[in-house]
Amino acid sequence: MTDRSPISEEHIAANRVLWNAWTKVHERSEFYDLEGFKRGGVRLREYEIEEIGPVVGKTLLHLQCHFGIDSLSWARLGAQVTGVDFSSEAVALARSLAAELGLDARFVESDLYDLRNRLEGEFDVVYTSRGVLGWLPDIRGWAEVAAHFVRPGGIFYVTEVHPVWEAFEYDGVEPGKMWLRYPYWESGEPFAMKVVGSYADRSADVGDLTEYGWNHSLGEIVTSLIDAGLRIEFLHEFPFLEWPADALVEGDDGRFRLPGELDGKLPLLYSLKASKPT
């Protein structure tokens, strides 16, 4: 496992408790519409599928997979999928779904930083997406783990909320009125927030829990992947998010953007593809 302070370990353990509680909420939420997913289709974004390319017959490792809807979507597109998450509840639900749907996917319960001790092999595609990096204290350790599992000639792909956006307070504000609150760069100490329900159901009762998060700059993310031995193929930035925030407004395409003349003036999401040289 990558060396981290005992405080970080304590915060990660608290986040694991939270994600176990959230899994039970998400399983029955309209946000995830699990019954709808069981009936067919994929929950991936069109730009992800286009940027990664065909996955038929390829091995794909999904890091921080939650309960596996995106993982199983890749399996429906023909990939041989391995999903990883630190939540025992999420992994149990993912395994149950894979068995129920008869999809080629397995799921491993592991802290991301300890994954090299729990999983063997290399993969054609290592993938992670949306709302994952902010739960990790050490972006360099993350990059080392991700790169370790990419086979020579394979690719790594991440799509994630933009670090610039994560420096702002965007909830509890009027559209377009966010304010600078959090550090843009990785700062070691996490920021703590009392949990109110879940992003999938604000009214859910999950008890008296606290979530802990860390920001990482775009430069830190890119440089960590390069230092881990990957070659950056592209970095795309987008002016929208796929989920609501009080500072944003929903467009006709179902995506969320800054209002009026602010639209397009700040990156809200990015995608990055890297490869491992042969």
DOLO-892850 format. One record per residue (C-alpha): residue number from 1; x, y, z. Coordinates in steps of 0.05 Angstrom, whole numbers, plus 5000, padded with zeros to 4 digits. Layout:
<rec><nr>NUM</nr><xx>X</xx><yy>Y</yy><zz>Z</zz></rec>
...
***
This chain:
<rec><nr>1</nr><xx>5000</xx><yy>5000</yy><zz>5000</zz></rec>
<rec><nr>2</nr><xx>5024</xx><yy>5070</yy><zz>4985</zz></rec>
<rec><nr>3</nr><xx>5049</xx><yy>5105</yy><zz>5049</zz></rec>
<rec><nr>4</nr><xx>4998</xx><yy>5153</yy><zz>5077</zz></rec>
<rec><nr>5</nr><xx>4989</xx><yy>5185</yy><zz>5144</zz></rec>
<rec><nr>6</nr><xx>4946</xx><yy>5150</yy><zz>5197</zz></rec>
<rec><nr>7</nr><xx>4899</xx><yy>5209</yy><zz>5191</zz></rec>
<rec><nr>8</nr><xx>4887</xx><yy>5194</yy><zz>5118</zz></rec>
<rec><nr>9</nr><xx>4874</xx><yy>5121</yy><zz>5134</zz></rec>
<rec><nr>10</nr><xx>4822</xx><yy>5144</yy><zz>5186</zz></rec>
<rec><nr>11</nr><xx>4788</xx><yy>5188</yy><zz>5135</zz></rec>
<rec><nr>12</nr><xx>4787</xx><yy>5134</yy><zz>5082</zz></rec>
<rec><nr>13</nr><xx>4755</xx><yy>5086</yy><zz>5133</zz></rec>
<rec><nr>14</nr><xx>4702</xx><yy>5139</yy><zz>5148</zz></rec>
<rec><nr>15</nr><xx>4688</xx><yy>5146</yy><zz>5073</zz></rec>
<rec><nr>16</nr><xx>4681</xx><yy>5071</yy><zz>5067</zz></rec>
<rec><nr>17</nr><xx>4627</xx><yy>5072</yy><zz>5120</zz></rec>
<rec><nr>18</nr><xx>4592</xx><yy>5127</yy><zz>5081</zz></rec>
<rec><nr>19</nr><xx>4595</xx><yy>5090</yy><zz>5014</zz></rec>
<rec><nr>20</nr><xx>4568</xx><yy>5027</yy><zz>5047</zz></rec>
<rec><nr>21</nr><xx>4509</xx><yy>5068</yy><zz>5071</zz></rec>
<rec><nr>22</nr><xx>4501</xx><yy>5103</yy><zz>5004</zz></rec>
<rec><nr>23</nr><xx>4500</xx><yy>5037</yy><zz>4966</zz></rec>
<rec><nr>24</nr><xx>4436</xx><yy>5017</yy><zz>5001</zz></rec>
<rec><nr>25</nr><xx>4406</xx><yy>5085</yy><zz>4982</zz></rec>
<rec><nr>26</nr><xx>4431</xx><yy>5082</yy><zz>4910</zz></rec>
<rec><nr>27</nr><xx>4405</xx><yy>5012</yy><zz>4898</zz></rec>
<rec><nr>28</nr><xx>4333</xx><yy>5037</yy><zz>4904</zz></rec>
<rec><nr>29</nr><xx>4342</xx><yy>5109</yy><zz>4878</zz></rec>
<rec><nr>30</nr><xx>4311</xx><yy>5139</yy><zz>4816</zz></rec>
<rec><nr>31</nr><xx>4379</xx><yy>5170</yy><zz>4801</zz></rec>
<rec><nr>32</nr><xx>4409</xx><yy>5101</yy><zz>4785</zz></rec>
<rec><nr>33</nr><xx>4343</xx><yy>5068</yy><zz>4762</zz></rec>
<rec><nr>34</nr><xx>4371</xx><yy>4999</yy><zz>4773</zz></rec>
<rec><nr>35</nr><xx>4309</xx><yy>4964</yy><zz>4749</zz></rec>
<rec><nr>36</nr><xx>4314</xx><yy>5002</yy><zz>4684</zz></rec>
<rec><nr>37</nr><xx>4386</xx><yy>4983</yy><zz>4676</zz></rec>
<rec><nr>38</nr><xx>4369</xx><yy>4910</yy><zz>4686</zz></rec>
<rec><nr>39</nr><xx>4322</xx><yy>4914</yy><zz>4626</zz></rec>
<rec><nr>40</nr><xx>4381</xx><yy>4932</yy><zz>4580</zz></rec>
<rec><nr>41</nr><xx>4424</xx><yy>4988</yy><zz>4552</zz></rec>
<rec><nr>42</nr><xx>4487</xx><yy>5021</yy><zz>4577</zz></rec>
<rec><nr>43</nr><xx>4498</xx><yy>5079</yy><zz>4625</zz></rec>
<rec><nr>44</nr><xx>4562</xx><yy>5105</yy><zz>4593</zz></rec>
<rec><nr>45</nr><xx>4567</xx><yy>5173</yy><zz>4559</zz></rec>
<rec><nr>46</nr><xx>4573</xx><yy>5175</yy><zz>4483</zz></rec>
<rec><nr>47</nr><xx>4639</xx><yy>5213</yy><zz>4486</zz></rec>
<rec><nr>48</nr><xx>4669</xx><yy>5159</yy><zz>4532</zz></rec>
<rec><nr>49</nr><xx>4650</xx><yy>5104</yy><zz>4484</zz></rec>
<rec><nr>50</nr><xx>4678</xx><yy>5143</yy><zz>4425</zz></rec>
<rec><nr>51</nr><xx>4742</xx><yy>5164</yy><zz>4459</zz></rec>
<rec><nr>52</nr><xx>4759</xx><yy>5095</yy><zz>4486</zz></rec>
<rec><nr>53</nr><xx>4738</xx><yy>5059</yy><zz>4423</zz></rec>
<rec><nr>54</nr><xx>4713</xx><yy>4987</yy><zz>4413</zz></rec>
<rec><nr>55</nr><xx>4723</xx><yy>4941</yy><zz>4473</zz></rec>
<rec><nr>56</nr><xx>4697</xx><yy>4875</yy><zz>4444</zz></rec>
<rec><nr>57</nr><xx>4742</xx><yy>4820</yy><zz>4469</zz></rec>
<rec><nr>58</nr><xx>4786</xx><yy>4867</yy><zz>4510</zz></rec>
<rec><nr>59</nr><xx>4801</xx><yy>4863</yy><zz>4584</zz></rec>
<rec><nr>60</nr><xx>4779</xx><yy>4924</yy><zz>4622</zz></rec>
<rec><nr>61</nr><xx>4794</xx><yy>4944</yy><zz>4694</zz></rec>
<rec><nr>62</nr><xx>4746</xx><yy>4993</yy><zz>4726</zz></rec>
<rec><nr>63</nr><xx>4775</xx><yy>5029</yy><zz>4786</zz></rec>
<rec><nr>64</nr><xx>4728</xx><yy>5057</yy><zz>4839</zz></rec>
<rec><nr>65</nr><xx>4669</xx><yy>5024</yy><zz>4805</zz></rec>
<rec><nr>66</nr><xx>4616</xx><yy>5033</yy><zz>4860</zz></rec>
<rec><nr>67</nr><xx>4563</xx><yy>4979</yy><zz>4849</zz></rec>
<rec><nr>68</nr><xx>4581</xx><yy>4966</yy><zz>4777</zz></rec>
<rec><nr>69</nr><xx>4531</xx><yy>4998</yy><zz>4731</zz></rec>
<rec><nr>70</nr><xx>4586</xx><yy>5028</yy><zz>4687</zz></rec>
<rec><nr>71</nr><xx>4627</xx><yy>4965</yy><zz>4693</zz></rec>
<rec><nr>72</nr><xx>4569</xx><yy>4922</yy><zz>4670</zz></rec>
<rec><nr>73</nr><xx>4555</xx><yy>4972</yy><zz>4614</zz></rec>
<rec><nr>74</nr><xx>4625</xx><yy>4958</yy><zz>4587</zz></rec>
<rec><nr>75</nr><xx>4611</xx><yy>4884</yy><zz>4593</zz></rec>
<rec><nr>76</nr><xx>4548</xx><yy>4894</yy><zz>4552</zz></rec>
<rec><nr>77</nr><xx>4592</xx><yy>4926</yy><zz>4499</zz></rec>
<rec><nr>78</nr><xx>4635</xx><yy>4863</yy><zz>4497</zz></rec>
<rec><nr>79</nr><xx>4691</xx><yy>4875</yy><zz>4547</zz></rec>
<rec><nr>80</nr><xx>4716</xx><yy>4824</yy><zz>4598</zz></rec>
<rec><nr>81</nr><xx>4709</xx><yy>4868</yy><zz>4659</zz></rec>
<rec><nr>82</nr><xx>4740</xx><yy>4870</yy><zz>4728</zz></rec>
<rec><nr>83</nr><xx>4711</xx><yy>4923</yy><zz>4775</zz></rec>
<rec><nr>84</nr><xx>4744</xx><yy>4946</yy><zz>4839</zz></rec>
<rec><nr>85</nr><xx>4715</xx><yy>4984</yy><zz>4898</zz></rec>
<rec><nr>86</nr><xx>4730</xx><yy>4992</yy><zz>4972</zz></rec>
<rec><nr>87</nr><xx>4657</xx><yy>4986</yy><zz>4994</zz></rec>
<rec><nr>88</nr><xx>4637</xx><yy>4916</yy><zz>5014</zz></rec>
<rec><nr>89</nr><xx>4563</xx><yy>4933</yy><zz>5003</zz></rec>
<rec><nr>90</nr><xx>4577</xx><yy>4959</yy><zz>4933</zz></rec>
<rec><nr>91</nr><xx>4619</xx><yy>4899</yy><zz>4912</zz></rec>
<rec><nr>92</nr><xx>4566</xx><yy>4851</yy><zz>4939</zz></rec>
<rec><nr>93</nr><xx>4512</xx><yy>4886</yy><zz>4898</zz></rec>
<rec><nr>94</nr><xx>4556</xx><yy>4888</yy><zz>4836</zz></rec>
<rec><nr>95</nr><xx>4570</xx><yy>4814</yy><zz>4841</zz></rec>
<rec><nr>96</nr><xx>4495</xx><yy>4800</yy><zz>4849</zz></rec>
<rec><nr>97</nr><xx>4479</xx><yy>4842</yy><zz>4788</zz></rec>
<rec><nr>98</nr><xx>4531</xx><yy>4809</yy><zz>4745</zz></rec>
<rec><nr>99</nr><xx>4504</xx><yy>4740</yy><zz>4763</zz></rec>
<rec><nr>100</nr><xx>4432</xx><yy>4760</yy><zz>4753</zz></rec>
<rec><nr>101</nr><xx>4446</xx><yy>4791</yy><zz>4685</zz></rec>
<rec><nr>102</nr><xx>4495</xx><yy>4737</yy><zz>4662</zz></rec>
<rec><nr>103</nr><xx>4550</xx><yy>4787</yy><zz>4644</zz></rec>
<rec><nr>104</nr><xx>4624</xx><yy>4774</yy><zz>4639</zz></rec>
<rec><nr>105</nr><xx>4647</xx><yy>4814</yy><zz>4699</zz></rec>
<rec><nr>106</nr><xx>4680</xx><yy>4801</yy><zz>4765</zz></rec>
<rec><nr>107</nr><xx>4687</xx><yy>4848</yy><zz>4824</zz></rec>
<rec><nr>108</nr><xx>4743</xx><yy>4856</yy><zz>4875</zz></rec>
<rec><nr>109</nr><xx>4736</xx><yy>4890</yy><zz>4943</zz></rec>
<rec><nr>110</nr><xx>4799</xx><yy>4931</yy><zz>4955</zz></rec>
<rec><nr>111</nr><xx>4826</xx><yy>4998</yy><zz>4977</zz></rec>
<rec><nr>112</nr><xx>4853</xx><yy>5027</yy><zz>4912</zz></rec>
<rec><nr>113</nr><xx>4923</xx><yy>5037</yy><zz>4940</zz></rec>
<rec><nr>114</nr><xx>4927</xx><yy>4964</yy><zz>4962</zz></rec>
<rec><nr>115</nr><xx>4903</xx><yy>4935</yy><zz>4896</zz></rec>
<rec><nr>116</nr><xx>4970</xx><yy>4910</yy><zz>4872</zz></rec>
<rec><nr>117</nr><xx>4969</xx><yy>4862</yy><zz>4932</zz></rec>
<rec><nr>118</nr><xx>4899</xx><yy>4837</yy><zz>4915</zz></rec>
<rec><nr>119</nr><xx>4896</xx><yy>4833</yy><zz>4839</zz></rec>
<rec><nr>120</nr><xx>4942</xx><yy>4803</yy><zz>4788</zz></rec>
<rec><nr>121</nr><xx>4949</xx><yy>4815</yy><zz>4713</zz></rec>
<rec><nr>122</nr><xx>4948</xx><yy>4871</yy><zz>4663</zz></rec>
<rec><nr>123</nr><xx>4890</xx><yy>4899</yy><zz>4623</zz></rec>
<rec><nr>124</nr><xx>4877</xx><yy>4928</yy><zz>4554</zz></rec>
<rec><nr>125</nr><xx>4838</xx><yy>4985</yy><zz>4585</zz></rec>
<rec><nr>126</nr><xx>4841</xx><yy>5015</yy><zz>4655</zz></rec>
<rec><nr>127</nr><xx>4781</xx><yy>5061</yy><zz>4665</zz></rec>
<rec><nr>128</nr><xx>4753</xx><yy>5107</yy><zz>4718</zz></rec>
<rec><nr>129</nr><xx>4700</xx><yy>5161</yy><zz>4716</zz></rec>
<rec><nr>130</nr><xx>4662</xx><yy>5219</yy><zz>4747</zz></rec>
<rec><nr>131</nr><xx>4667</xx><yy>5235</yy><zz>4821</zz></rec>
<rec><nr>132</nr><xx>4725</xx><yy>5188</yy><zz>4839</zz></rec>
<rec><nr>133</nr><xx>4790</xx><yy>5226</yy><zz>4848</zz></rec>
<rec><nr>134</nr><xx>4765</xx><yy>5272</yy><zz>4903</zz></rec>
<rec><nr>135</nr><xx>4760</xx><yy>5212</yy><zz>4950</zz></rec>
<rec><nr>136</nr><xx>4835</xx><yy>5199</yy><zz>4945</zz></rec>
<rec><nr>137</nr><xx>4889</xx><yy>5233</yy><zz>4987</zz></rec>
<rec><nr>138</nr><xx>4948</xx><yy>5217</yy><zz>4942</zz></rec>
<rec><nr>139</nr><xx>4943</xx><yy>5228</yy><zz>4867</zz></rec>
<rec><nr>140</nr><xx>5013</xx><yy>5202</yy><zz>4854</zz></rec>
<rec><nr>141</nr><xx>4998</xx><yy>5136</yy><zz>4888</zz></rec>
<rec><nr>142</nr><xx>4934</xx><yy>5131</yy><zz>4847</zz></rec>
<rec><nr>143</nr><xx>4972</xx><yy>5141</yy><zz>4782</zz></rec>
<rec><nr>144</nr><xx>5023</xx><yy>5088</yy><zz>4800</zz></rec>
<rec><nr>145</nr><xx>4967</xx><yy>5037</yy><zz>4813</zz></rec>
<rec><nr>146</nr><xx>4930</xx><yy>5055</yy><zz>4749</zz></rec>
<rec><nr>147</nr><xx>4993</xx><yy>5051</yy><zz>4706</zz></rec>
<rec><nr>148</nr><xx>5014</xx><yy>4985</yy><zz>4738</zz></rec>
<rec><nr>149</nr><xx>4953</xx><yy>4950</yy><zz>4710</zz></rec>
<rec><nr>150</nr><xx>4957</xx><yy>4977</yy><zz>4639</zz></rec>
<rec><nr>151</nr><xx>4989</xx><yy>4926</yy><zz>4593</zz></rec>
<rec><nr>152</nr><xx>5042</xx><yy>4951</yy><zz>4544</zz></rec>
<rec><nr>153</nr><xx>5003</xx><yy>4979</yy><zz>4485</zz></rec>
<rec><nr>154</nr><xx>4941</xx><yy>4987</yy><zz>4528</zz></rec>
<rec><nr>155</nr><xx>4906</xx><yy>5051</yy><zz>4550</zz></rec>
<rec><nr>156</nr><xx>4884</xx><yy>5087</yy><zz>4612</zz></rec>
<rec><nr>157</nr><xx>4823</xx><yy>5132</yy><zz>4610</zz></rec>
<rec><nr>158</nr><xx>4791</xx><yy>5179</yy><zz>4661</zz></rec>
<rec><nr>159</nr><xx>4734</xx><yy>5227</yy><zz>4655</zz></rec>
<rec><nr>160</nr><xx>4723</xx><yy>5270</yy><zz>4716</zz></rec>
<rec><nr>161</nr><xx>4698</xx><yy>5336</yy><zz>4744</zz></rec>
<rec><nr>162</nr><xx>4748</xx><yy>5390</yy><zz>4729</zz></rec>
<rec><nr>163</nr><xx>4794</xx><yy>5410</yy><zz>4787</zz></rec>
<rec><nr>164</nr><xx>4782</xx><yy>5484</yy><zz>4774</zz></rec>
<rec><nr>165</nr><xx>4708</xx><yy>5474</yy><zz>4787</zz></rec>
<rec><nr>166</nr><xx>4723</xx><yy>5435</yy><zz>4850</zz></rec>
<rec><nr>167</nr><xx>4757</xx><yy>5496</yy><zz>4881</zz></rec>
<rec><nr>168</nr><xx>4690</xx><yy>5532</yy><zz>4883</zz></rec>
<rec><nr>169</nr><xx>4631</xx><yy>5526</yy><zz>4930</zz></rec>
<rec><nr>170</nr><xx>4574</xx><yy>5512</yy><zz>4882</zz></rec>
<rec><nr>171</nr><xx>4519</xx><yy>5485</yy><zz>4928</zz></rec>
<rec><nr>172</nr><xx>4473</xx><yy>5531</yy><zz>4968</zz></rec>
<rec><nr>173</nr><xx>4484</xx><yy>5588</yy><zz>4919</zz></rec>
<rec><nr>174</nr><xx>4445</xx><yy>5620</yy><zz>4862</zz></rec>
<rec><nr>175</nr><xx>4460</xx><yy>5599</yy><zz>4790</zz></rec>
<rec><nr>176</nr><xx>4527</xx><yy>5629</yy><zz>4769</zz></rec>
<rec><nr>177</nr><xx>4543</xx><yy>5656</yy><zz>4839</zz></rec>
<rec><nr>178</nr><xx>4594</xx><yy>5604</yy><zz>4863</zz></rec>
<rec><nr>179</nr><xx>4652</xx><yy>5628</yy><zz>4905</zz></rec>
<rec><nr>180</nr><xx>4724</xx><yy>5606</yy><zz>4914</zz></rec>
<rec><nr>181</nr><xx>4730</xx><yy>5563</yy><zz>4976</zz></rec>
<rec><nr>182</nr><xx>4775</xx><yy>5502</yy><zz>4970</zz></rec>
<rec><nr>183</nr><xx>4848</xx><yy>5494</yy><zz>4950</zz></rec>
<rec><nr>184</nr><xx>4860</xx><yy>5480</yy><zz>4877</zz></rec>
<rec><nr>185</nr><xx>4924</xx><yy>5440</yy><zz>4891</zz></rec>
<rec><nr>186</nr><xx>4932</xx><yy>5377</yy><zz>4932</zz></rec>
<rec><nr>187</nr><xx>4940</xx><yy>5400</yy><zz>5004</zz></rec>
<rec><nr>188</nr><xx>4947</xx><yy>5338</yy><zz>5046</zz></rec>
<rec><nr>189</nr><xx>4893</xx><yy>5352</yy><zz>5097</zz></rec>
<rec><nr>190</nr><xx>4823</xx><yy>5336</yy><zz>5073</zz></rec>
<rec><nr>191</nr><xx>4763</xx><yy>5381</yy><zz>5075</zz></rec>
<rec><nr>192</nr><xx>4705</xx><yy>5353</yy><zz>5115</zz></rec>
<rec><nr>193</nr><xx>4630</xx><yy>5360</yy><zz>5102</zz></rec>
<rec><nr>194</nr><xx>4571</xx><yy>5334</yy><zz>5142</zz></rec>
<rec><nr>195</nr><xx>4531</xx><yy>5287</yy><zz>5099</zz></rec>
<rec><nr>196</nr><xx>4460</xx><yy>5305</yy><zz>5080</zz></rec>
<rec><nr>197</nr><xx>4428</xx><yy>5245</yy><zz>5046</zz></rec>
<rec><nr>198</nr><xx>4464</xx><yy>5227</yy><zz>4981</zz></rec>
<rec><nr>199</nr><xx>4477</xx><yy>5260</yy><zz>4914</zz></rec>
<rec><nr>200</nr><xx>4427</xx><yy>5209</yy><zz>4888</zz></rec>
<rec><nr>201</nr><xx>4374</xx><yy>5224</yy><zz>4941</zz></rec>
<rec><nr>202</nr><xx>4381</xx><yy>5285</yy><zz>4986</zz></rec>
<rec><nr>203</nr><xx>4324</xx><yy>5263</yy><zz>5030</zz></rec>
<rec><nr>204</nr><xx>4355</xx><yy>5195</yy><zz>5047</zz></rec>
<rec><nr>205</nr><xx>4371</xx><yy>5182</yy><zz>5120</zz></rec>
<rec><nr>206</nr><xx>4443</xx><yy>5157</yy><zz>5126</zz></rec>
<rec><nr>207</nr><xx>4455</xx><yy>5177</yy><zz>5198</zz></rec>
<rec><nr>208</nr><xx>4506</xx><yy>5225</yy><zz>5226</zz></rec>
<rec><nr>209</nr><xx>4564</xx><yy>5216</yy><zz>5178</zz></rec>
<rec><nr>210</nr><xx>4620</xx><yy>5260</yy><zz>5151</zz></rec>
<rec><nr>211</nr><xx>4653</xx><yy>5256</yy><zz>5083</zz></rec>
<rec><nr>212</nr><xx>4725</xx><yy>5273</yy><zz>5071</zz></rec>
<rec><nr>213</nr><xx>4753</xx><yy>5298</yy><zz>5005</zz></rec>
<rec><nr>214</nr><xx>4817</xx><yy>5321</yy><zz>4972</zz></rec>
<rec><nr>215</nr><xx>4829</xx><yy>5365</yy><zz>4911</zz></rec>
<rec><nr>216</nr><xx>4883</xx><yy>5352</yy><zz>4859</zz></rec>
<rec><nr>217</nr><xx>4903</xx><yy>5402</yy><zz>4806</zz></rec>
<rec><nr>218</nr><xx>4901</xx><yy>5384</yy><zz>4732</zz></rec>
<rec><nr>219</nr><xx>4976</xx><yy>5392</yy><zz>4729</zz></rec>
<rec><nr>220</nr><xx>4985</xx><yy>5344</yy><zz>4787</zz></rec>
<rec><nr>221</nr><xx>4940</xx><yy>5292</yy><zz>4755</zz></rec>
<rec><nr>222</nr><xx>4974</xx><yy>5296</yy><zz>4687</zz></rec>
<rec><nr>223</nr><xx>5044</xx><yy>5297</yy><zz>4715</zz></rec>
<rec><nr>224</nr><xx>5031</xx><yy>5238</yy><zz>4761</zz></rec>
<rec><nr>225</nr><xx>5008</xx><yy>5196</yy><zz>4702</zz></rec>
<rec><nr>226</nr><xx>5070</xx><yy>5215</yy><zz>4661</zz></rec>
<rec><nr>227</nr><xx>5116</xx><yy>5200</yy><zz>4720</zz></rec>
<rec><nr>228</nr><xx>5082</xx><yy>5132</yy><zz>4726</zz></rec>
<rec><nr>229</nr><xx>5103</xx><yy>5115</yy><zz>4655</zz></rec>
<rec><nr>230</nr><xx>5042</xx><yy>5132</yy><zz>4614</zz></rec>
<rec><nr>231</nr><xx>5041</xx><yy>5175</yy><zz>4552</zz></rec>
<rec><nr>232</nr><xx>4985</xx><yy>5227</yy><zz>4548</zz></rec>
<rec><nr>233</nr><xx>4945</xx><yy>5220</yy><zz>4483</zz></rec>
<rec><nr>234</nr><xx>4896</xx><yy>5276</yy><zz>4495</zz></rec>
<rec><nr>235</nr><xx>4863</xx><yy>5319</yy><zz>4548</zz></rec>
<rec><nr>236</nr><xx>4795</xx><yy>5347</yy><zz>4531</zz></rec>
<rec><nr>237</nr><xx>4758</xx><yy>5399</yy><zz>4573</zz></rec>
<rec><nr>238</nr><xx>4682</xx><yy>5408</yy><zz>4572</zz></rec>
<rec><nr>239</nr><xx>4637</xx><yy>5465</yy><zz>4596</zz></rec>
<rec><nr>240</nr><xx>4584</xx><yy>5419</yy><zz>4626</zz></rec>
<rec><nr>241</nr><xx>4572</xx><yy>5370</yy><zz>4682</zz></rec>
<rec><nr>242</nr><xx>4529</xx><yy>5307</yy><zz>4680</zz></rec>
<rec><nr>243</nr><xx>4496</xx><yy>5320</yy><zz>4747</zz></rec>
<rec><nr>244</nr><xx>4462</xx><yy>5380</yy><zz>4780</zz></rec>
<rec><nr>245</nr><xx>4494</xx><yy>5434</yy><zz>4823</zz></rec>
<rec><nr>246</nr><xx>4459</xx><yy>5496</yy><zz>4850</zz></rec>
<rec><nr>247</nr><xx>4506</xx><yy>5543</yy><zz>4812</zz></rec>
<rec><nr>248</nr><xx>4487</xx><yy>5509</yy><zz>4745</zz></rec>
<rec><nr>249</nr><xx>4425</xx><yy>5506</yy><zz>4702</zz></rec>
<rec><nr>250</nr><xx>4400</xx><yy>5446</yy><zz>4663</zz></rec>
<rec><nr>251</nr><xx>4403</xx><yy>5451</yy><zz>4587</zz></rec>
<rec><nr>252</nr><xx>4359</xx><yy>5419</yy><zz>4535</zz></rec>
<rec><nr>253</nr><xx>4410</xx><yy>5363</yy><zz>4528</zz></rec>
<rec><nr>254</nr><xx>4402</xx><yy>5344</yy><zz>4602</zz></rec>
<rec><nr>255</nr><xx>4472</xx><yy>5370</yy><zz>4619</zz></rec>
<rec><nr>256</nr><xx>4486</xx><yy>5424</yy><zz>4670</zz></rec>
<rec><nr>257</nr><xx>4521</xx><yy>5489</yy><zz>4652</zz></rec>
<rec><nr>258</nr><xx>4535</xx><yy>5558</yy><zz>4679</zz></rec>
<rec><nr>259</nr><xx>4477</xx><yy>5604</yy><zz>4663</zz></rec>
<rec><nr>260</nr><xx>4472</xx><yy>5656</yy><zz>4607</zz></rec>
<rec><nr>261</nr><xx>4535</xx><yy>5690</yy><zz>4584</zz></rec>
<rec><nr>262</nr><xx>4577</xx><yy>5650</yy><zz>4634</zz></rec>
<rec><nr>263</nr><xx>4564</xx><yy>5587</yy><zz>4595</zz></rec>
<rec><nr>264</nr><xx>4629</xx><yy>5562</yy><zz>4564</zz></rec>
<rec><nr>265</nr><xx>4675</xx><yy>5607</yy><zz>4605</zz></rec>
<rec><nr>266</nr><xx>4698</xx><yy>5555</yy><zz>4655</zz></rec>
<rec><nr>267</nr><xx>4715</xx><yy>5481</yy><zz>4647</zz></rec>
<rec><nr>268</nr><xx>4670</xx><yy>5436</yy><zz>4688</zz></rec>
<rec><nr>269</nr><xx>4691</xx><yy>5366</yy><zz>4664</zz></rec>
<rec><nr>270</nr><xx>4750</xx><yy>5335</yy><zz>4628</zz></rec>
<rec><nr>271</nr><xx>4770</xx><yy>5270</yy><zz>4596</zz></rec>
<rec><nr>272</nr><xx>4841</xx><yy>5243</yy><zz>4590</zz></rec>
<rec><nr>273</nr><xx>4868</xx><yy>5184</yy><zz>4551</zz></rec>
<rec><nr>274</nr><xx>4938</xx><yy>5157</yy><zz>4561</zz></rec>
<rec><nr>275</nr><xx>4976</xx><yy>5096</yy><zz>4535</zz></rec>
<rec><nr>276</nr><xx>5032</xx><yy>5052</yy><zz>4559</zz></rec>
<rec><nr>277</nr><xx>5090</xx><yy>5046</yy><zz>4509</zz></rec>
<rec><nr>278</nr><xx>5106</xx><yy>4976</yy><zz>4484</zz></rec>
***
